[in-house]
Amino acid sequence: MKTFNYEQILDCIWGAALMAGGGGGSLQNGLDLLQTYMDSHKLEPKDVSITVIDPQEMAAQDYAGVTAAIGAPTAIQGDFTPYVNNAFALLQTLGAQATPPQNITSSLAVELGGFNTFVPMLIALDQQIPLVDADGSGRAVPALNTTLLSVNGNAASPLGLADKDNNQVILSLQDPKNTQLAETLARQVAVGFNNICGLSGWTLHKDALRNTLAVGSINQCQNIGAVLRSSTITDKFGELQRQGIVVCREVFRGTITNGESSEQDGFDKGFVEYTAEGTSCKTLFQNETLLIQSSAGAVWMTAPDIIACYEQESGRPLTNADLFDDQGQVKPNVSVVLGLIAVDQQWWKQGEAAINTLWHEYFTSVGYSGGIKKF
């Protein structure tokens, strides 16, 4: 069991934004959620802390519940806490009605990201319950069916959705593992809730957490964030590797020279080109970065391993959305550092062929017909 103070929470948001691989909500999204909560509750940094527990520390009869936001984060009005508290309370009610009953006592992140990792932290902060040191994806992912939760066979249903006024929708699926249907229905509900609501589901006991998810990822994000926020460390990927925090390597350091982004089928899709001293590379993304290749087209690596990016001067991790302005034009001459990070080994539990099939539709959507290329 650990207690994260205000500075360590900031570290965690920074680290989660890097580990998201271009998606998961921006660093600024997460920082804004935290600041809005503090302002609404008249809290100073010294008043802010959360408890983080290892799955092994959970009692045998206790469960963790996933809570996330679904919809458009730009539609949030004021403090987001009511949305997530209402969704989490609905899930607790559903857990109590289960056979046998499920005592949901801790909060769990669906994925890593500046926004999406902080959402369950809000519950931990406001309700003073533990946040589990794990997450449901080990990175950010494009859809519910591409979470580790789904990949490794956990049931999503029943799902509870709620808005800030505690209007509620319960999704109960005939096949509780049909996350593609869950994704479709949940997004339609979010539209009805003015494009934003809280979503809770996936109740897991400690054995399921240990055997199927990325355990230790919250503590890892805090350690990553501490390196990113250090003004004295310039070789941040190198330092992360040297300290044994994450398996990674820097692959490119240069400036943004070209890019394109457009909304298609509810996703931001496009590419970004980076140049340095006559050499260049290119990333292709659908919300998250799906692959990185040389100027000659040779693929260096693909998802689900993580293609990460931070601003060279500040160390701030950048999502793909951060690289474009409000008109969808790429921000030129931004100096960045690109790195590759090995994804959590739970991703390969079902075999590489199964994961290749899972990501194939996302690869083809950005024009890549090849298979997975691992770290």
Secondary structure, 3 states (H helix, E strand, C coil): CEEEEHHHHHHHHHHHHHHCCCCCCCHHHHHHHHHHHHHHCCCCHHHCEEEEECHHHCCCCEEEEEEEEEECHHHCCCCCHHHHHHHHHHHHHHHHHCCCCCEEEEEEECCCCCCCCHHHHHHHHHHCCCEEEEECCCCCCCCHHHCHHHHCCCCCCCEEEECCCCCEEEECCCCCCCHHHHHHHHHHHHHHCCCEEEEEEEEECHHHHHHHCEECHHHHHHHHHHHHCCCCCCCHHHHHHHCCCCCEEEEEEEEEEEEEEEEECCEEEEEEEEEECCEEEEEEEECCEEEEEECCCCEEEECCCEEEEEECCCCCECCCHHHECCCCCECCCCEEEEEEECCCHHHHCCCHHHHHHHHHHHHHHCCCCCCCCCC
